[in-house]
Amino acid sequence: MRLIPSLILSCVLLSLATLARADMYTDVNRLIQAGNWPQALEQVQLRLKTAPTDPQMRLLLSRIQDGQGQTDAALDTLQALTQNFPELPEPHNNLAALLVRQNRYAEALTALEAAIQARPDYAIALENLGDVHAALAREAYAKALKAGPAQTRVQNKHLTLDQMLKNTTP
């Protein structure tokens, strides 16, 4: 008979721990959105001391690093995450976003394909994949214009993609 109250107590404590962890992620997200990088980083580092492999907290760390202008550190964090947790699509997608900002489209394609392989219905990664293909097409049309500048058809395609990509940038 004593086993049941102990079991109930264990379930309640586990639920409270889960809620506390969920609040921790919410708190860090709020700090990130407010641009409060030092406090967000402090919270992330506290969590990673006790759970160094926590993928969600490491993903948040990469956002903080990027927000603080530490793009190389954010890239390293995301690359490590994709190696440790290849089944998670978000690190692949976020890695691709950083690579696109550096015009590293081929690497971004690889990362997005991994994100989509991990989760075929991941709408954000699918949209990003379309944007990367459009950026690559725009680059190809720009090269075609250099080779033959009087090509109206190519100019129109290049301008259309240029305008489309400008409208997708937040």
TADASUL-V319526 format. One line per field, one symbol per residue. ss: DSSP state (@ for helix, = for strand, . for the rest). psi: psi as a letter, one per 40 degrees, with the letter a starting at -180 (. if undefined). burial: # if it has 9 or more other C-alpha atoms within 8 Angstrom, else .. A space follows every 50 residues. Layout:
ss: ???
psi: ???
burial: ???
This chain:
ss: .@@@@@@@@@@@@@@@@@@@@@@@@@@@@@@@@...@@@@@@@@@@@@@@ ....@@@@@@@@@@@@@...@@@@@@@@@@@@@@....@@@@@@@@@@@@ @...@@@@@@@@@@@@@@....@@@@@@@@@@@@@@@@@@@@@@@@@... .@@@@@@@@@@@@@@@@@..
psi: dddddddddddddddddddddddddddddddddeegdddddddddddedd geehdddddddddddddeegddddddddddddddgeehdddddddddddd defgddddddddddddddgdegdddddddddddddddddddddddddgee gdddddddddddddddeeh.
burial: .......................##..##.##...##..##.##..##.. ......###########..##.###.###.##...#.##.########## ...##.###.######.##..#..##.##.##.#####..##.##..... ...##.##..##..#.....
